[in-house]
Amino acid sequence: MKKQLPNLLTNPIIHYNLDADRLTSQTLALGQGTLSDTGALVVCTGAFTGRSPNDKFVVKDEITVDTVDWNAYNKPIEERYFHALKTDLLAFLNNQKEVWVRDVYACASPAFRQGVRVINETPWCNLFVANMFIAPTVSELETFEPDWLIIQAPSFKATVEKHGTRQENFAVISFQHKTILIGGTGYTGEIKKGVFYVLNFLLPYEKNVLSMHCSANVGEQGDTAIFFGLSGTGKTTLSADPHRRLVGDDEHGWSNEEVFNFEGGCYAKAINLTQESEPEIYGAIRHGALVENVVFCPGTKQVDFSDISITENTRVSYPLSYIENALIPSIAGLPQNIFFLTCDAYGVFPPLSRLSPEQAMYYFISGYTAKIAGTEEGITEPQVTFSACFGAPFLPLHPGFYAKMLGEKIEKYKVNVWMVNTGWTGGSYGVGSRIKLSYTRAMINAVLDGKMDDAVYEPHAVFGVQVPHSVPDVPSELLNPINTWGDKRLYEQTALKLVQKFRTNFDCYASEVSPEILAAGPKS
């Protein structure tokens, strides 16, 4: 089907809203991908195997000048550069033999959905769009009018002097012109996160909807749970529960009536993926799925998910319908429980703790996790990451704006908030051991089943959070982390070292929050 795009593309053949079969076969015919033994399409995204946050720009204009929180993640660019880039990007695509166009929706809730038209240079990038966003019906396509336009061409290189970018690759967002320009990179996550960034502006600022970097699921009784967490904390894994319906694994909105997915698919990490550890994700890697930057086992078409020779950020995208227990349409009721997930490689955070509303605000703004030490010489301790609201690179507004909305919703709807450490116990990384996934699942299930409502708690000596005395099917000695350390003094020293990192990080937010939130942080 060919659809006219007036004033944009006039020369190339336009492939419009093709299905996965056609997009896969076209990718293979162009020599841009290979089929795995399960029928999934395997591609390499080129020089970039992850986002390039230093090359994302927002046009500074009358809409954004006083609203966007200009910082290291929100870099301004002049409107004249945006126009030059768009003109040259379209000229580049007009010189191609063929291009791929797709009309999709973002936001499962009809009240808030945005129509998005995406123009891609390659068929496999268009397959990614098909997997990750919500497909309009045939009748909706007949009258589809996009709210936003995305133009993406991995082969197009920006000229720094002419286009005002940092280097050849770029992602430029204009709220005035409702357009996202992406070039010089084949990493498909730039498309996904570009839309997320836009929604993080439109929904909270204009619609009073809290946008969240989180996963969500819902139980048989209609109880909704939200999971916040940075990469590697278990956000996707823990929300993929066979006993609960998956709303989504990454991006959601919370209105006064519902929690809804922004997307129509999942973009899961594939590193060390096994059928035993994550059967739902493993089973989704079939025809129609797009697997990025992996290698095959020698002499086969079987993906070696343990191989990180290209990147540790191996990924797979697939439609939400590939998950057997997915909730479609992806709209659930108001949440009863919120989980903040942290992979604490210091081994000092309790595996489960309950937070007060003020503590919830503090730890939400902090967005903490600590990854294992790197392989570089001289790096001997865990690497701390603080990412405000568990998604700092995607927040156009000040983190305090989102935190205030979260706090108001927690209070209004009487939501329980929990901190879950999926990291280490018995010592820091290299000494202690990773908390068993079965124990983490048991703790979360106990919360969701209401078994922790009347439990006995005591405040943690350092972090002040409420630690339960017992959790069904979890060893009691695991619950207070100091009890798992052989050297109790070393535990205290390590915990206080982390406290100082929290305080240093929070200094830049201190003037924007109440004294009650400041007082809810870790103790010395």
N, C-alpha and C positions, 0 to 999 in steps of 0.2 A: 504493500500500500504506500502510495506517495502522497505526502501532504505538503501543500504549498506553505512556504515560510516567507512571506513578502519582505522585501528589503534586506534579507539576510543572506540566503543561499540561492544562487541562480544557476550555477554551472554543474555541480556534482549530482550524481544519482543520490537520491535521499531514500535510505532504508528506514521506514517508519514503524516503530513499535513491533519489531519482529519478535517471534517467540524464541525460546531458548535453543530449540533445534537448529533454526536458521542461523542464529548468531554463533553457535558453536561450530557449525559446518563452515561458515564464512571465515571464522578465525583459523580453522585448520587449513582451509584452502589458501589463505594468505601467509601461511607459515608462521603464525604468531602464537601458536599454542600446540599442546599435545594432549591426547586423552589418557587418563589414568586407567588402571584396570577396572575401576568401578564406574567408568564413564564420565567422571568429572573432567572439566577442562582445566588444564594446568598451564599457567602463563608466568612469565617473568616481567616485572614492572620496570625493569631497567635500572638506571643508576640510583633511583630513589626507591627504597623498600619501606619507607615510613614517611610520616608527615614531615614537612620542613617549616616549623613554626616561625623561624626567622624570616621566611619569605612570604608570609601572609600579611596582606595590607587591607586597610579599610579606607575608603574614600572619605576624606574629611570635608564635610559639607554642612549645610544648614540643619540637616537631620542629626548628624553625629557629633558636631563640634562640641556641644555641651552635654551630651548624653553618654557617649562612649568613654569608658575609663581608659584613657590613653596610657599604655604601659608597654612592657617588653613583649607582651602577647598581642597588643592592639596597636599596630604601627600605622600611622597615617600616610596617605598618599594623595597627591593633588588630583583633582578631577580631570585635568587636562591629560594626565598620564593614563587614566582609565580610558578616555576616549581614544587615545592613540593605540593603546593595547587592543581594545575591542576592534577597531578598524583593521589593524594588521592581522589579528587573529582570524577574523572573518575572511579577509583576503587570502590568508593561507588556506583556510578550509575550502574556499571557492576554487582554489587551484587543485584540489584533490579530485580523484576520479569518483569517489563515493564517500558519503558520510552517513552516520547513524543518528537518528533523532528519536527521542522517546518522551512521551507525555505521561507524567505520573503525579501522584499526590504524596504529600508529607502530612502526617497527623491522621490517625485513625478516626478521631472524632470529627464528624461532619461539621460541627460548629466552629472548628478551628483549622480545618485542613487548608493547605496551600497547594495550588496547582503549580507544578514545576516542569518546564520544558528543558530537556538536556540534549545538547548537541555534542556528539563524540566523534573523534577521529578514527577510532577503532571499534570493531564489533564486540570485542571482549569487555571493553569499558562500558559499552551499552548493556551487555549482559549483567554487569555489576549493578547498574542502575535498575534493571528489571528485577534483580534479586532483592535489592535493598529498600525499594520504595513501594508504594501501594498502587496497584494497577487500576485504572479507571475501567468501568464497564464499557461495552461496545457503544451503548447509547450515550454515555458520558463523553466518550472520545469525539463523538460527532459534533458536540458543542463546546469542546474543551477550549478554555482560554487561560493561558498560564498567568499566574501571579508573579512567578520568578523565572529567570532564564539562566541556565548554566552553559557555558561554552568551554569545552575541554579538548585540548590538543597536545598530547605528550611530545610530539616532534617539533612543535613551535618553540623557538627560543627567543626570549626577550632581549632587547638591547638596553643595557643599563642607562645609557645617556638619554635615549629616546623615550624609554618607558618608565623611568623612575624606580626601577626595581633594584634589589640588592645584587642579583645575579640573573642567570638565564631562566631559572624556574620561578614560578610565582603562583599565588592565589590571591586575587583581588576582589573585594566585595564592595558593591555600591548599593546602599539602601535607597538612594535617590532614584536610581535607574533599575533597581530590583534585578541586579545581574551579578553573577559570579563568573570570573574569568580564571581559568586554570591552564597553565602551559608549562612545558619544560620538564614535566614529571608524569610518569605513568602510574604512580601510586594512587589507586582508586579511592583510598580512604580520604583523600583531599575533597572528593565530591561529597561524600557522606558528612564529613565534619563541616564543610562549607554550609550545608543546609542546616545542620545543628546550630551553628553559630548564628545564622539568620533567625532561627526560631528562638534562640536564647535572648534575642533583642525584641522580636515582635510580641511573643506571648507574655512575658512578664511586664514589659513596659506598656504595651497597648491593650492587652486582653486580661490582665490580672490572673494569668495562669503561670504557676511555677514550672519552669523548664528544668529537667533534672538529668544528669549523667548517671543513670542507674538502670538496673534490671528490675523486673517486677513479675510476680506470679500471683495466682489466686487459688484458694482452696475450695473444696466441695461446698462449704458453707458460705461462699462468697467473700471470704476474708482476704483482703489484698495485702501483700507484703512488698516492700521496696528494699532494694539492695544497692547501696552506694559503695563504690570502691574503685581505686585506681587499677591500672593494668597489673595482673599477677596476683590479685587478692582473692580471686575466686568468684567474681561477680557473675560471670556467665555460667560457671560450673554449678554454683549453689542455687541459682534460680531455675536451672533445668532439673526440676524434681518430678519424677514420674507420677507422684501422687497429687501434683498440683498443676494447674493450667498455666503455661507460659504466656505472659502478656508481651514481653519483649526482653531483649538482653542488654540494651545499651542506652536508649534515649526515650524519655517519657515526659508528659505534661500532667500536672495536677491542678484541675479546676475545682470549682466549688461542688461539682457533681460527680467527678470521675477521675480516674487515672487512665491515660491512653498512650499508646505507643506512637512515636513519631514515624516509625519505619514499618516496612512490610517484610523485613528479612533480618538475618543475623550475619554478623561479620566477626567470626570467632577466631581466636588465636589457635594455631594448629601445632605449635611446638610440643613435642613429646606426646602427641595425641594417641590414645589407644582405645580400643573398643571396650576394654574393661573399665578404664577410668572415666570415660565420658561417652557412653553408648549413644546418646541422642545426637551429639555433634558428629561422632564417627559415622553413624548411619545416614547422616545428611549429605555426606560427601559422595554424591552420585550424579547421574546425568542432570545437567542444569546448574550444578554448583560450579563455582569458580575458585580454584586453588592458586594462591600466589606465592612465588619464590621458594618452591620446594624442589627437591631432587628425588629421583627414583632410585630404588635399590638396584645395584648393578645388574644389567642384563634383563631388567623387568620394567613394567609400567606400574609397579607398586610404589606408592609414595613412602619415602623414609622420613617419617615425621620427627625423628631424632636428629636429623642432619641440619645443622645450622650454618653450612658453608656459605650460603647466600646471605642469610639474615636470621636472627632469632625471632624476628617479627613475621614469621610465616602466618598466612591468613587463609580463611575460606569464607566465601559469602554464599548464602543459599536462602531461598524463600522461607518465611516463617512456617508455611504449610509443610515443609520437610520435617518439622518437629511434630511428632505424633500427637502430643497433648497441647499443642499451641491453641491459644484462644484467638479465634478469628470471627468477627472483627476484634481487634486488640484493644478492647475497652473494658475496664474493670471498675468496681466501686471504689469508694474512698478507703485509704489504707488504715489498717489497725496497728501494724508494726513496721518500723523502719530499722534496717540494719546498716551500720557503718562497718565496712570490712577493711581491715588493715593486715597486711602481711608484715608483722613486726619481727624483723631479723635480729633485733636486739634481745628478744625473748623476755621482755619485761612486762608487756601488757597482758592482762587477764584474757583467757580464751573467750569468756563471755562476761559482759557487765551491762548493767542498766544505767541509763543516763537521765539526769534531770533535764528539763527544757533548756536551762541555761548551759549545761554541759553539752547538750546536743548542738546548740548554736556554736559553742567554742570549737568543738571537734569538727563540725561541718565546715566552718571557715578555715580550719587548719588543713583538712584533707590529707591526713598523714598516712604514709606507709614507709617501710624501710626495706629495700631490696638487699639481696646478698651481695657480698663484696665482689668487686670485679676481678678480672684476671691480670690487671696491670700491676707491675711491680710497685710495691709500696702501699697498695690499698689493702688494709688488713682488717677493717671493720665495716659493718653494714653501711650502705649508702642511703641516707635519709632523703625522702621526697615529701614535700608539702605542696599540695595543689589545691588552692582554694575551691571549696564547694565540690571537691573531687573532680574538677574539670577546668582548671584555670585557663588553659589555652583557648577555651571555647566560650569565654564569658565576655561579651562586649560591655556589660554594665559592671559597676563596682561589686565585688563579692558581698559587701554588706547589704546590697539590694536584695540578692537572692536569699541570704541568711535571714533577713527580716521576714521575708515571705514565708520561709520554712518555719520559723518560730511561731508566726501567727497561725499557721495551719496546724502545727503540733498542739498548740493551746486550744484552738477552736474545736478540733475534732478528737481531742484527748488521745493522741497517738503515742504508743510506747516506742521508745528509741533505745537501741541496743548497740554496743560496740562488740564486734567479734574479731578476735585475733586469729587469723589463719596461718600465722607464721610459726615462730620457734618457741620452745619451752625447754626448761632444764639448762639454759645457757644460751648465749648468742649463737649465731650461725658459725659453724665450725666446731662448736662444743656441744650445744644442745641438739635437739631433734625437732623436725617439723611436726606440728600438731596433726594427728591423724584426721583425714577427711571424714572418717566415720564418726569421730567424736564431734567434729564441727557440725555435721549434719544432725547428730543427735541433739545438740544444744539448740540449733535452730528449730528442729521439730518440736522440742519441748516448749519453746516460746510460742510457736504457732498453734500448738495443741492446748494452750492455756495452762500448762503445767507449771509455769514460772510465775503465775500471777500472785500466788500466796506463798512463794518461797521465802526463806530467810536470807537476808542480805547483810553485808557489812561494808563500810566504805574502805576502798583501797588506800593504803597509807600514803602513797605517792600521788596517784592520779585522781583520787577522790571519788571515782565511780563506784557504783554498788555491785559487789561481787557476791554471787550466790554461794551458799554453803554446800548445796548439792544440786545435781542435775541428773535426771534419769539416764542410765546407760553410759555415764561418764565418770571416771575415777575422781573421787572428791579431792585427792591431793593435787590434781591437775588444775583446779579452779583458781587457786591463789598462786600465782607463778613463783613467788619466793620459796614456796614449799618444794618446788621441783629443782631448785638450784642447790648444789652441794656447798657452795660458798655463799652464804647469805650476805656477807658484807660486800662481796663483789656484785651481787644483785643490786643492792642499794646504790652502789657507786654507778653502775651502768644505768639504772633508772634515772638517777639525778643528772647524768650526762644527757640523757634524752630530754629531760625536763628543760634543760637550758636551751636545747635546740628548738623546742616548742616556743619558749618565750622569745627567743631571737626572731623566729619567724613571725610571731604574732605582733611584734612591735609596730609593723606597718598598718595594722588594722585597729590598734588599740584606741585611737582617737575616734573611730567610727562606731564603737560598740558601747553598751552600757557597762557600768561598774559590776553589775551582777554577772554578766558574761565573762568579763575579765577575771572575776573571782572564781569562776567555774573551771579554770584551767588547772593543770597539775600543780602540786604543792612542792615546796623545797624541803 
